[in-house]
Amino acid sequence: MAVDIGPFAIAQTVVAKGDIDVNVARHVALAQAAADEGARLVLFPELALTGYEPALAAGLALNVDDARLTPLREAAMRYGIVLVTGAPLKSAGPPRIAALSFLPDGTVKVYTKQHLHPGEDAAFAAGDGGPALQLDGASVALAVCADVAHAEHPAAASRWGAHLYAASMLVSEHGYENDAALLRAYAREYRMPVAMANHGGPTGGWASAGRSALWDENGTAVIAAPGSGECLLLARRDGAGWHARMIDTPA
């Protein structure tokens, strides 16, 4: 029997290069808009708090308790929402690419990207993964970009009983069809819905494809952004199936 999932939102953002304060403020506005529509979780793209900027990552890297993240922690508590976003995280060596999950109880869970793209090791260290999230009884497994290129990653999420595989991505137009095909195939193979949050604008020299999407447990597209630009996708699954729509973003 399928488990109810959501409501949750996929946030496709246009990032201000290296400006954590500006990006945090936009996250809070989008989180409020999603919460106003009933979302209990919002998924943002890879490195959405800084942009994908390997050359700047060491200087932008932060700790989980960085004061600049306080508005995200407060928003999660105020709106009763899980807010999942990306930043370079300080470590003993090069920073790690992290997905930081701000929870309604004021705590933060950390997932670090396990698999790096070729060349990323010049700026980042591989991470250790992290715990699944709970969304009103549904288990949400996180992934960050290159993680999805390794079949053992979604396979492990399925073995652990994930009800949703949530991937924070940076995907260019050139790479979109390949990555979307992988995610569709994982959804179908593991009977595990897959959500993808992609950047909506250029970052780190890459022209992002946008087209953030959700595929159901059959690998069928439930909803997708039409292209680039900022947007919010809202989705949920209940006994009647999937329900999804694009919602307005704040000015």
KOLLO-245364 format. One record per residue: residue in one letter; z, y, x of N, C-alpha, C in turn. Coordinates in Angstrom, 1 decimal. Last residue first. Layout:
! KOLLO-245364
   resn      nc3      nc2      nc1     cac3     cac2     cac1      cc3      cc2      cc1
      A        Z        Y        X        Z        Y        X        Z        Y        X
...
END
This chain:
! KOLLO-245364
   resn      nc3      nc2      nc1     cac3     cac2     cac1      cc3      cc2      cc1
      A     -4.9     38.3      6.9     -5.8     39.3      7.6     -5.1     39.7      8.9
      P     -4.4     34.8      6.7     -4.0     36.2      6.5     -4.8     37.1      7.4
      T     -6.8     32.5      5.2     -6.0     32.9      6.3     -5.6     34.4      6.2
      D     -7.0     30.3      2.4     -7.2     31.6      3.0     -6.3     31.8      4.2
      I     -8.0     26.9      2.9     -7.2     27.9      2.3     -7.4     29.2      3.1
      M    -10.0     24.2      2.0     -9.8     25.2      2.9     -9.0     26.3      2.2
      R     -8.6     21.0      0.9     -9.3     22.2      0.7     -9.1     23.2      1.8
      A     -8.0     17.7     -0.4     -8.1     18.6      0.7     -9.0     19.9      0.3
      H     -6.7     14.6     -1.1     -7.0     15.9     -1.7     -7.0     16.9     -0.6
      W     -7.1     11.1     -1.5     -7.0     12.3     -0.6     -7.4     13.5     -1.4
      G     -5.3      9.2     -4.0     -6.2      9.3     -2.9     -6.0     10.6     -2.1
      A     -3.4      8.8     -5.8     -4.7      9.0     -6.4     -5.8      9.2     -5.2
      G     -1.0      8.7     -4.4     -1.5      7.5     -5.1     -2.9      7.6     -5.6
      D     -2.0     11.0     -1.8     -1.0     10.4     -2.7     -1.6      9.1     -3.4
      R     -2.4     13.0      1.0     -2.8     11.8      0.3     -1.6     11.3     -0.6
      R     -3.6     16.3      1.8     -2.5     15.4      1.4     -3.1     14.1      0.9
      A     -4.4     19.4      3.5     -4.7     18.0      3.0     -3.5     17.3      2.7
      L     -6.1     22.3      4.4     -4.9     21.8      3.8     -5.3     20.4      3.2
      L     -7.2     24.2      7.1     -7.5     23.1      6.2     -6.2     22.5      5.7
      L     -7.9     27.5      8.0     -6.9     26.5      7.7     -7.4     25.5      6.8
      C     -9.7     29.2     10.7     -9.5     28.7      9.3     -8.3     27.8      9.3
      E    -11.8     31.2     12.8    -10.4     30.8     12.3    -10.4     30.3     10.9
      G    -14.8     29.9     14.3    -14.0     30.9     13.6    -12.6     30.4     13.2
      S    -17.4     27.5     13.7    -16.4     28.1     14.5    -15.6     29.2     13.7
      G    -17.8     25.4     10.8    -18.3     25.8     12.1    -17.1     26.4     12.9
      P    -16.6     24.4      8.5    -18.1     24.5      8.6    -18.6     24.9     10.0
      A    -14.1     21.9      8.8    -14.5     23.3      8.9    -16.0     23.4      9.1
      A    -13.9     19.2      6.6    -14.2     19.7      7.9    -14.5     21.2      7.8
      I    -12.5     16.4      4.9    -12.8     17.8      5.0    -13.1     18.2      6.4
      V    -13.0     13.6      5.1    -12.3     14.2      3.9    -12.6     15.7      3.8
      A    -15.3     11.3      6.3    -14.8     12.7      6.4    -14.2     13.2      5.1
      T    -14.2      8.0      6.8    -15.0      9.0      6.0    -14.4     10.4      6.1
      G    -12.7      6.0      7.8    -13.5      6.8      8.7    -14.5      7.7      8.1
      N    -10.9      5.0      6.1    -12.2      4.3      6.2    -13.1      5.0      7.2
      E     -8.8      6.7      6.2     -8.6      5.4      6.7     -9.8      4.5      6.8
      D    -10.5      9.9      6.8     -9.6      9.0      6.1     -9.5      7.6      6.7
      W    -10.5     12.7      8.9    -11.2     11.5      8.5    -10.2     10.5      7.9
      L    -10.8     16.1      9.2     -9.9     15.0      8.8    -10.8     13.9      8.4
      A    -11.4     18.8     11.6    -11.7     17.8     10.6    -10.6     16.8     10.3
      S    -13.1     21.7     13.0    -11.9     20.8     12.8    -12.0     20.0     11.6
      R    -15.3     23.2     13.8    -15.5     22.0     13.0    -14.3     21.1     13.0
      G    -15.5     24.4     17.1    -14.8     24.5     15.8    -14.9     23.2     15.1
      A    -16.8     24.2     19.5    -17.6     23.8     18.3    -16.9     24.2     17.0
      S    -16.3     26.6     22.1    -15.8     25.6     21.2    -16.7     25.4     20.0
      A    -17.6     27.2     25.0    -17.9     27.6     23.7    -17.5     26.5     22.7
      W    -15.5     27.7     27.8    -16.1     26.8     26.9    -16.4     27.4     25.6
      G    -14.0     29.5     29.4    -15.5     29.3     29.7    -16.2     28.3     28.8
      G    -11.6     29.5     28.1    -11.7     28.9     29.5    -13.2     28.7     29.9
      T    -13.0     29.7     24.9    -11.7     29.6     25.7    -12.0     28.9     27.1
      P    -14.3     30.9     21.8    -14.5     30.5     23.3    -13.1     30.6     24.0
      G    -12.9     29.5     18.8    -13.6     30.5     19.6    -13.7     30.1     21.0
      G    -11.4     27.6     17.5    -12.5     28.2     16.8    -13.3     29.3     17.5
      H    -10.4     24.4     18.7    -10.5     25.8     18.9    -11.6     26.4     18.0
      N     -9.4     21.8     16.3    -10.2     22.3     17.5    -10.1     23.8     17.5
      A     -7.6     19.2     15.3     -7.5     20.6     15.3     -8.3     21.1     16.5
      M     -8.1     16.3     13.4     -8.4     17.0     14.6     -8.4     18.5     14.4
      A     -6.6     13.4     12.1     -6.8     14.8     12.0     -7.1     15.4     13.3
      V     -7.2     10.3     10.7     -7.2     11.0     11.9     -7.5     12.5     11.6
      P     -5.7      7.3      9.2     -6.4      8.6      9.1     -6.2      9.4     10.4
      M     -6.2      4.1      9.9     -5.3      5.2     10.2     -6.0      6.5     10.2
      R     -7.4      1.7     10.3     -7.0      2.0      9.0     -6.0      3.1      9.0
      Y     -8.5      1.2     12.8     -7.0      1.0     12.6     -6.5      1.3     11.2
      E    -11.2      1.6     12.4    -10.8      0.3     13.0     -9.3      0.1     12.7
      R    -11.4      4.1     11.2    -11.9      2.9     10.5    -11.3      1.7     11.0
      A    -10.3      5.8     13.1     -9.8      5.8     11.7    -10.2      4.5     11.0
      Y    -12.0      5.2     15.3    -10.5      4.8     15.3     -9.9      4.8     13.9
      A    -14.4      6.3     14.3    -14.3      4.8     14.6    -12.8      4.4     14.7
      R    -13.8      9.0     14.2    -14.2      8.3     13.0    -14.0      6.8     13.2
      L    -13.3      9.4     16.9    -12.2      9.6     16.0    -12.5      8.9     14.7
      L    -15.9      9.0     18.0    -14.8      8.2     18.4    -13.6      8.2     17.4
      A    -17.4     11.0     16.7    -17.7      9.5     16.4    -16.6      8.6     16.9
      A    -16.2     13.2     17.7    -16.1     13.0     16.3    -16.4     11.5     16.0
      D    -17.1     13.0     20.4    -15.7     12.9     20.1    -15.5     12.6     18.6
      N    -19.9     13.2     20.1    -19.3     12.0     20.7    -17.9     11.9     20.3
      E    -20.2     15.7     18.8    -20.7     14.5     18.1    -20.1     13.2     18.7
      Y    -19.2     17.5     20.8    -18.6     17.3     19.4    -19.0     16.0     18.8
      G    -20.1     18.3     23.2    -19.3     17.1     23.1    -18.8     16.7     21.8
      H    -21.5     20.7     22.7    -22.2     19.5     23.4    -21.4     18.2     23.2
      E    -19.6     22.3     21.6    -20.8     21.9     20.8    -21.4     20.6     21.4
      S    -16.4     21.2     22.8    -17.6     22.0     22.8    -18.6     21.5     21.8
      V    -13.0     21.0     22.0    -14.3     20.3     21.9    -15.5     21.3     21.8
      L     -9.9     20.5     22.4    -10.9     21.6     22.8    -12.2     20.8     22.9
      M     -7.2     19.5     20.1     -8.4     19.3     20.9     -9.0     20.6     21.4
      S     -4.8     17.3     18.9     -5.1     18.7     19.3     -6.2     18.8     20.4
      A     -4.7     14.9     16.5     -5.2     15.2     17.8     -5.5     16.7     17.9
      A     -2.9     12.5     14.9     -3.1     14.0     14.9     -3.5     14.5     16.3
      Y     -2.9     10.0     12.8     -3.2     10.2     14.2     -3.6     11.7     14.3
      L     -0.7      8.6     10.5     -1.6      9.7     10.8     -1.7      9.9     12.3
      H      1.0      6.5     10.6      0.3      6.7      9.3     -0.8      7.8      9.4
      A      1.9      4.2     13.1      1.5      5.6     12.7      0.7      5.6     11.4
      G      2.9      1.8     14.2      3.0      2.1     12.8      2.7      3.5     12.3
      W      2.5      1.1     16.7      3.8      1.7     16.5      4.0      2.0     15.0
      R     -0.2      0.3     16.6      0.9     -0.7     16.8      2.2     -0.2     16.4
      S     -1.3      2.9     16.4     -1.4      1.9     15.3     -0.4      0.9     15.4
      A     -0.8      3.8     19.0     -0.3      4.5     17.8     -0.3      3.6     16.6
      A     -2.3      2.0     20.5     -0.8      2.0     20.6     -0.2      2.7     19.4
      A     -4.8      2.8     19.8     -4.4      1.4     19.5     -2.8      1.3     19.5
      P     -5.0      5.4     20.7     -4.9      5.2     19.3     -4.4      3.8     18.9
      H     -4.9      4.4     23.5     -4.0      5.5     23.0     -3.9      5.4     21.5
      E     -6.9      2.7     24.3     -5.5      2.2     24.2     -4.6      3.2     23.5
      A     -9.2      4.2     24.5     -9.0      3.5     23.3     -7.6      2.9     23.1
      H     -9.5      7.4     25.5     -8.9      6.1     26.0     -8.5      5.3     24.8
      A    -10.1      9.8     24.4    -11.2      9.1     25.1    -10.7      7.7     25.6
      V     -7.8     10.9     23.5     -8.6     10.2     22.5     -9.8      9.4     23.1
      D     -6.8     12.3     25.7     -6.1     11.1     25.2     -7.0     10.3     24.3
      A     -8.2     14.7     25.9     -8.7     13.5     26.6     -8.0     12.2     26.3
      C     -6.5     16.0     23.3     -7.9     16.0     23.8     -8.2     14.7     24.6
      V     -3.6     14.6     22.6     -4.1     15.8     23.1     -5.4     15.5     23.8
      A     -1.8     13.3     19.8     -2.7     13.1     20.9     -3.2     14.5     21.4
      L      0.9     11.9     17.9      0.2     13.0     18.5     -0.8     12.5     19.6
      A      1.5     10.3     14.8      1.3     10.1     16.2      0.5     11.3     16.8
      V      3.7     10.4     12.2      2.5     11.1     12.7      2.5     11.0     14.3
      S      4.8      8.6      9.4      4.8      8.7     10.9      3.6      9.3     11.4
      A      6.3      9.7      6.4      5.1      9.2      7.1      5.2      9.5      8.6
      G      8.6     10.9      5.5      8.4      9.4      5.4      7.2      8.9      6.0
      D      8.0     13.6      5.9      8.4     13.1      4.6      8.2     11.6      4.4
      L      6.9     13.0      8.8      6.4     13.9      7.7      6.8     13.3      6.4
      Q      7.9     12.8     12.1      8.1     12.3     10.7      7.8     13.4      9.7
      L      6.2     12.0     15.1      6.9     12.9     14.2      7.0     12.3     12.8
      A      6.7     10.0     18.1      6.0     10.3     16.8      6.8     11.3     16.0
      P      7.4     11.3     21.4      7.7     10.6     20.2      6.7     10.9     19.0
      G      5.0     11.0     24.2      6.1     11.6     23.5      6.3     10.9     22.1
      G      3.3     11.3     27.3      3.3     11.1     25.9      4.5     11.7     25.2
      D      3.6     12.1     29.9      4.2     10.8     29.5      4.1     10.5     28.1
      G      0.8     13.6     31.8      2.2     13.5     31.2      2.5     12.1     30.7
      A     -0.7     14.7     34.8     -0.7     13.9     33.7      0.8     13.8     33.1
      A     -0.7     18.2     35.8     -0.3     16.8     36.0     -0.4     16.0     34.7
      F     -3.3     20.6     36.5     -2.3     20.0     35.6     -1.9     18.6     36.2
      A     -5.3     21.4     38.3     -4.4     22.5     37.7     -3.2     21.9     36.9
      A     -6.6     19.3     39.2     -6.5     20.4     40.1     -5.5     21.4     39.6
      D     -6.9     17.5     37.1     -5.8     17.3     38.0     -5.6     18.4     39.0
      E     -9.2     18.1     35.8     -8.0     18.8     35.3     -6.8     18.6     36.2
      G    -11.2     16.5     36.9    -11.1     17.9     37.4     -9.8     18.6     36.9
      P    -11.7     14.6     34.0    -12.0     14.8     35.4    -12.0     16.2     35.9
      H     -8.9     15.0     31.8    -10.3     15.0     32.0    -10.6     15.1     33.5
      L     -6.0     12.9     31.7     -6.7     14.2     32.0     -8.2     14.0     32.1
      H     -3.6     11.6     29.5     -4.9     11.4     30.2     -5.6     12.7     30.4
      Q     -1.3     12.5     28.2     -1.2     11.4     29.1     -2.5     11.2     30.0
      K      0.3     15.4     27.5     -1.0     14.8     27.5     -1.0     13.7     28.6
      T      3.5     15.2     26.1      2.7     15.7     27.2      1.5     14.8     27.3
      Y      5.6     16.4     23.5      4.6     15.4     23.9      3.8     16.0     25.0
      V      8.8     17.3     22.5      7.8     17.5     23.5      6.9     16.3     23.6
      K     10.4     19.0     19.8     10.0     17.7     20.5      8.9     18.0     21.4
      V     13.1     21.1     19.2     11.7     21.0     19.7     11.5     19.7     20.3
      T     15.1     22.2     16.4     14.9     21.5     17.6     13.4     21.5     18.0
      G     15.5     23.3     13.9     15.6     24.2     15.0     15.4     23.5     16.4
      D     14.8     21.8     11.7     16.3     21.8     12.1     16.5     22.6     13.3
      P     12.1     21.8     11.5     12.9     22.7     10.6     14.3     22.7     10.9
      L     10.6     21.9     14.9     11.1     21.2     13.7     12.0     22.1     12.8
      F      7.8     22.2     16.8      9.0     22.9     16.4      9.4     22.4     15.0
      S      6.4     20.5     19.3      6.7     20.4     17.9      8.0     21.1     17.5
      L      4.0     21.0     21.7      5.4     21.3     21.4      5.5     21.3     19.9
      A      2.1     19.3     23.9      2.1     19.6     22.4      3.6     19.8     22.1
      A      1.2     20.3     27.2      2.1     19.8     26.2      1.7     20.2     24.8
      I      0.2     19.5     30.3     -0.4     20.1     29.0      0.4     19.5     27.9
      R      2.3     20.5     33.0      1.7     19.5     32.1      1.1     20.2     30.9
      P      1.9     22.1     36.2      2.3     22.1     34.8      1.6     20.9     34.0
      P      2.6     20.5     39.3      1.7     21.2     38.4      2.2     21.2     37.0
      G      6.1     19.7     39.6      4.8     19.9     40.3      3.9     20.8     39.4
      A      8.1     19.7     37.8      8.5     19.8     39.2      7.2     20.1     40.1
      S      6.9     21.9     35.2      7.4     20.6     35.7      7.7     20.8     37.2
      K      6.2     23.8     32.2      6.6     23.7     33.6      7.1     22.3     33.9
      L      3.3     23.3     30.3      4.8     23.2     30.4      5.2     23.0     31.8
      P      0.9     25.1     28.4      1.2     24.5     29.7      2.8     24.5     29.9
      A      0.8     24.3     24.9      1.1     25.2     26.0      1.2     24.4     27.3
      G      0.2     23.9     21.4      0.0     23.5     22.8      0.2     24.7     23.8
      T      2.0     22.8     18.4      1.1     23.7     19.1      1.1     23.3     20.6
      V      3.2     22.3     15.3      2.7     21.6     16.5      1.7     22.4     17.2
      L      5.8     22.6     13.2      4.7     23.4     13.8      4.4     22.8     15.1
      V      7.0     21.7     10.1      6.8     21.2     11.5      5.6     22.0     12.0
      I      9.0     23.8      7.9      7.7     23.2      8.3      7.8     22.7      9.8
      G     10.6     25.7      6.6     10.8     24.2      6.4      9.6     23.4      6.8
      Y     10.5     28.3      7.1      9.5     27.8      6.1      9.7     26.3      5.9
      R     12.6     28.7      8.9     12.5     29.6      7.8     11.6     28.9      6.7
      M     12.1     26.8     11.0     13.3     26.8     10.2     13.2     27.5      8.9
      A      9.6     27.7     11.9      9.8     26.3     11.5     11.0     26.2     10.6
      A     10.2     30.3     12.7      9.3     30.1     11.6      9.4     28.7     11.0
      E     11.9     29.9     14.8     12.5     30.5     13.6     11.6     30.3     12.4
      R     10.2     28.8     16.6     11.3     28.0     16.2     11.9     28.6     14.9
      L      8.4     30.9     16.9      7.9     29.7     16.4      9.1     28.8     15.9
      P     10.0     33.0     18.0      9.5     33.1     16.7      8.9     31.8     16.1
      T     10.7     31.8     20.6     11.7     31.9     19.5     11.1     32.1     18.1
      L      9.0     31.8     22.7      8.7     30.8     21.7      9.7     30.9     20.5
      R      9.9     33.6     24.4      8.7     34.0     23.7      8.4     33.0     22.6
      A     12.0     32.4     25.7     12.3     33.3     24.6     11.1     33.7     23.8
      D     11.8     29.0     26.5     11.3     30.3     26.7     11.5     31.2     25.5
      D     12.6     26.3     26.3     13.5     27.3     25.8     13.1     28.8     26.1
      V     10.6     24.9     27.5     10.7     24.8     26.0     11.6     25.9     25.5
      N      8.9     27.0     29.9      9.9     26.0     29.5     10.0     26.0     28.0
      L      5.4     27.5     30.9      6.7     28.0     30.3      7.7     26.8     30.1
      A      2.6     28.8     32.6      3.5     27.7     32.2      4.9     28.2     31.9
      L      1.1     30.8     33.6      1.4     30.9     32.2      2.4     29.8     31.8
      G      0.7     30.2     36.3      1.4     31.4     35.9      1.8     31.6     34.5
      A     -0.7     27.8     36.0      0.6     27.8     36.7      1.4     29.1     36.4
      A     -3.0     28.5     34.5     -2.0     27.7     33.9     -0.7     27.8     34.6
      L     -5.3     29.8     35.3     -4.1     30.7     35.0     -2.9     29.9     34.6
      A     -7.2     27.9     35.6     -6.9     28.8     36.7     -5.7     29.6     36.5
      P     -7.3     26.7     33.0     -6.7     26.0     34.1     -6.3     26.9     35.3
      E     -7.0     27.6     30.0     -7.2     28.4     31.2     -6.6     27.8     32.4
      Y     -7.3     27.6     26.8     -7.5     26.6     27.9     -8.0     27.3     29.1
      G     -4.6     29.6     25.4     -6.0     29.3     25.7     -6.1     28.2     26.8
      T     -2.0     29.7     24.9     -2.4     30.4     26.1     -4.0     30.5     26.1
      L     -1.4     28.3     22.6     -0.6     29.4     22.9     -1.1     30.2     24.0
      A     -3.1     26.1     22.5     -3.4     27.2     21.6     -2.5     28.4     21.9
      L     -3.5     23.7     23.9     -3.2     24.9     24.6     -3.4     26.1     23.8
      E     -5.4     22.2     21.3     -4.8     22.1     22.7     -4.6     23.4     23.3
      P     -4.7     23.6     17.9     -5.5     23.0     19.0     -4.7     22.8     20.3
      F     -2.1     22.6     15.5     -2.9     23.6     16.2     -3.6     22.9     17.4
      L     -0.9     21.6     12.4     -1.4     21.1     13.7     -2.4     22.2     14.3
      V      1.9     21.8     10.4      0.7     22.5     10.8      0.3     22.1     12.2
      L      3.6     20.5      7.6      3.2     20.4      9.0      2.0     21.1      9.3
      R      3.7     21.0      5.0      5.0     20.6      5.6      4.8     20.4      7.1
      A      2.2     23.2      2.7      2.2     22.4      3.9      3.5     22.2      4.5
      G      2.2     24.9      0.5      2.9     23.7      0.4      2.9     22.8      1.6
      E      1.2     27.4      0.8      0.4     26.5      0.0      1.0     25.1      0.0
      D      3.1     28.6      2.4      2.9     29.1      1.1      2.1     28.2      0.2
      A      2.5     27.2      4.8      3.7     26.9      4.0      3.7     27.4      2.6
      A      0.2     28.6      5.5      0.1     27.2      5.2      1.3     26.7      4.4
      A      1.2     31.1      5.9      0.1     30.9      5.0      0.0     29.5      4.6
      Q      3.0     30.6      8.0      3.5     31.1      6.7      2.4     30.9      5.6
      A      1.3     29.8     10.0      2.3     28.9      9.5      2.8     29.3      8.2
      L     -0.1     32.2     10.4     -0.9     31.0      9.9      0.1     30.0      9.4
      A      1.9     33.8     11.5      1.2     34.2     10.3      0.5     33.0      9.6
      V      2.6     32.3     13.8      3.6     32.5     12.7      2.9     32.9     11.4
      H      0.2     32.4     15.3      0.7     31.1     14.8      1.7     31.3     13.6
      R      0.2     35.2     15.8     -0.8     34.6     14.9     -0.4     33.3     14.4
      A      2.4     35.3     17.6      2.4     36.1     16.3      1.4     35.5     15.3
      V      1.5     33.7     19.7      2.7     33.3     18.9      2.7     34.0     17.5
      N     -0.6     35.3     20.6     -0.9     34.0     20.0      0.3     33.5     19.2
      V      0.8     37.5     21.6     -0.2     37.7     20.5     -0.5     36.3     19.8
      D      2.4     36.2     23.6      3.0     36.9     22.5      2.0     37.1     21.3
      I      0.5     35.1     25.4      1.4     34.2     24.6      2.0     34.9     23.4
      D     -2.5     35.5     26.4     -1.5     36.4     25.8     -0.6     35.6     24.8
      G     -4.6     34.0     27.5     -3.4     34.2     28.3     -2.3     35.1     27.7
      K     -6.8     35.1     25.2     -6.7     34.6     26.6     -5.4     35.0     27.3
      A     -6.2     34.4     22.0     -6.2     35.5     22.9     -5.9     35.0     24.3
      V     -8.2     32.0     20.1     -7.0     32.4     21.0     -7.3     33.6     21.8
      V     -8.6     31.1     17.0     -9.3     31.8     18.0     -8.2     32.5     18.9
      T     -7.9     27.9     15.4     -7.5     29.2     15.9     -8.5     29.8     16.9
      Q     -7.4     25.9     12.8     -8.4     26.2     13.8     -8.3     27.7     14.2
      A     -4.9     23.8     11.7     -5.2     25.2     12.0     -6.3     25.3     13.1
      I     -4.3     21.8      9.1     -5.0     21.8     10.4     -5.4     23.3     10.6
      A     -1.4     20.9      7.3     -2.5     21.8      7.5     -3.0     21.6      9.0
      F     -0.2     18.7      4.7     -0.2     19.2      6.1     -1.5     20.1      6.2
      P      1.9     17.4      2.0      0.7     18.1      2.5      0.9     18.6      4.0
      G      1.7     14.1      3.7      1.5     15.5      3.6      2.3     16.1      2.4
      I      1.0     11.0      2.4      1.0     11.8      3.6      0.8     13.3      3.2
      D      2.1      7.9      1.1      1.8      9.3      0.8      1.9     10.1      2.1
      V      0.7      4.9      2.3      1.8      5.8      2.3      1.4      7.2      1.9
      A     -0.9      2.2      0.6     -1.0      3.4      1.4      0.2      4.3      1.2
      M      0.0     -1.2      0.8      0.0      0.0      0.0      0.0      1.2      0.9
END
